[in-house]
Amino acid sequence: LEHLVRSHGVGKEATEAVYQTEDTEGHLGVRLSKDVVRVASECMERNLTVLGPRVLPWSELFRVGWSVARRAAVRALRAVLRGNPA
């Protein structure tokens, strides 16, 4: 393990996604909100975005960059063809 990335969610949903609390009988437990999956997904995306350039070879980085650029160009072209350029 050469690279370590740590990110935190921002906002009330991220802060309250997993929360340690007591129930009505005084037992200590963990409460998971309905937003826990979405918050975890956003944090994983952030982590992989930072970690990817550190661990992927140049050829894979080029493929990812090409894919992102191509997707942006297709979206822009579709917007122009529909008559509402971004």
C-alpha positions as CSV (number, residue, x, y, z in Angstrom):
1,L,0.0,0.0,0.0
2,E,1.8,3.1,-1.3
3,H,-1.0,5.6,-1.6
4,L,-3.7,6.5,1.0
5,V,-6.6,8.8,0.2
6,R,-9.1,10.0,2.7
7,S,-12.1,12.2,2.0
8,H,-15.0,13.4,4.0
9,G,-18.5,14.1,3.0
10,V,-19.7,17.6,3.3
11,G,-23.1,18.7,4.5
12,K,-25.8,17.6,7.0
13,E,-26.6,14.3,5.1
14,A,-23.0,13.2,5.2
15,T,-22.6,14.1,8.8
16,E,-25.7,12.2,9.8
17,A,-25.5,9.2,7.4
18,V,-24.0,7.0,10.1
19,Y,-24.5,8.1,13.7
20,Q,-23.9,6.5,17.0
21,T,-26.8,7.0,19.4
22,E,-28.7,5.4,22.3
23,D,-32.2,4.0,21.8
24,T,-35.1,4.6,24.2
25,E,-33.9,1.8,26.5
26,G,-30.4,3.3,26.7
27,H,-28.6,0.7,24.5
28,L,-25.8,2.2,22.5
29,G,-26.1,1.5,18.8
30,V,-25.5,2.7,15.3
31,R,-28.2,4.5,13.2
32,L,-28.0,4.5,9.4
33,S,-29.9,7.1,7.5
34,K,-31.6,6.5,4.1
35,D,-28.8,8.6,2.5
36,V,-25.9,6.4,3.6
37,V,-25.6,4.7,0.1
38,R,-25.6,8.0,-1.8
39,V,-23.1,9.6,0.6
40,A,-20.8,6.5,0.5
41,S,-21.0,6.6,-3.3
42,E,-20.0,10.2,-3.5
43,C,-17.0,9.6,-1.1
44,M,-15.9,6.6,-3.2
45,E,-16.1,8.6,-6.4
46,R,-14.0,11.4,-4.8
47,N,-11.4,8.9,-3.5
48,L,-11.1,7.1,-6.8
49,T,-10.8,10.5,-8.6
50,V,-7.8,11.4,-6.4
51,L,-6.3,7.9,-6.3
52,G,-6.6,7.0,-10.0
53,P,-3.8,9.3,-11.3
54,R,-1.5,8.0,-8.6
55,V,-1.9,4.3,-9.5
56,L,-3.0,3.9,-13.1
57,P,-0.5,3.7,-15.9
58,W,-0.3,6.5,-18.5
59,S,-2.1,4.4,-21.1
60,E,-5.2,4.1,-18.8
61,L,-5.1,7.7,-17.9
62,F,-5.1,8.6,-21.6
63,R,-8.1,6.3,-22.2
64,V,-10.0,7.9,-19.3
65,G,-9.2,11.4,-20.5
66,W,-10.2,10.6,-24.1
67,S,-13.4,9.1,-22.9
68,V,-14.3,12.2,-20.8
69,A,-13.4,14.6,-23.7
70,R,-15.4,12.5,-26.2
71,R,-18.4,12.4,-23.9
72,A,-18.3,16.2,-23.4
73,A,-18.0,16.8,-27.2
74,V,-21.0,14.5,-27.9
75,R,-23.1,16.4,-25.3
76,A,-22.1,19.8,-26.8
77,L,-22.9,18.6,-30.3
78,R,-26.3,17.2,-29.2
79,A,-27.1,20.6,-27.5
80,V,-26.2,22.5,-30.7
81,L,-28.3,20.2,-32.8
82,R,-31.3,20.6,-30.5
83,G,-30.9,24.4,-30.8
84,N,-29.9,25.1,-27.2
85,P,-26.1,25.4,-26.9
86,A,-24.7,25.3,-23.4
